[in-house]
Amino acid sequence: MSRKIAGFLVALAAFMVFEWVNLGFNLADGHPTGFYVVHGILIAVNILLAVVLAVIGWHGLRSRRAGLS
């Protein structure tokens, strides 16, 4: 994996965490419970995906620095 792609994955993960946590705090009151359940699941899944992308990107950056790829 190139350094550019690894850096992109880390940056994308940071953006995803920021965006979805921000959405979670900005959900307006007054919706049915199902709305909050669905959005809570969406937020959790996307933060999990962001963590996976960050780990892949971080490993890509570290392996390039060590000269392993």
C-alpha positions in Angstrom: 0.0 0.0 0.0 1.4 3.4 -0.9 2.0 6.1 1.7 -0.6 8.3 0.0 -3.4 5.7 0.2 -2.5 4.9 3.9 -2.6 8.6 4.7 -5.9 8.9 2.9 -7.4 6.0 5.0 -6.3 7.6 8.3 -7.7 11.0 7.2 -11.0 9.4 6.0 -11.3 7.5 9.4 -10.8 10.7 11.3 -13.4 12.5 9.2 -15.9 9.7 9.6 -15.6 9.7 13.4 -15.9 13.5 13.5 -18.9 13.5 11.2 -20.9 10.7 12.8 -20.2 11.8 16.4 -21.3 15.3 15.3 -24.5 13.9 13.8 -25.2 12.0 17.1 -25.0 15.2 19.1 -27.2 17.1 16.6 -30.1 14.7 16.5 -33.2 16.8 17.3 -35.7 15.7 20.0 -39.2 14.7 19.2 -38.7 11.7 17.0 -40.0 8.2 17.6 -37.8 5.7 19.3 -37.2 3.8 16.1 -35.5 6.9 14.6 -33.0 7.0 17.4 -32.4 3.2 17.3 -31.7 3.3 13.6 -29.4 6.3 13.8 -27.6 4.9 16.8 -26.9 1.7 14.8 -25.7 3.7 11.8 -23.4 5.8 14.0 -22.0 2.7 15.8 -21.4 0.8 12.5 -19.7 3.8 10.8 -17.5 4.4 13.8 -16.5 0.7 13.8 -15.7 1.0 10.0 -13.7 4.2 10.8 -11.6 2.3 13.4 -11.0 -0.6 10.9 -9.9 1.9 8.2 -7.7 3.8 10.7 -6.0 0.5 11.7 -5.4 -0.5 8.1 -4.0 2.9 7.2 -1.8 3.1 10.3 -0.4 -0.3 9.6 0.2 0.8 6.0 2.1 3.9 7.2 4.2 2.0 9.7 5.1 -0.7 7.2 6.2 1.8 4.7 8.4 3.6 7.3 10.0 0.3 8.3 10.6 -0.6 4.7 8.6 -3.7 4.8 6.5 -3.1 1.7 
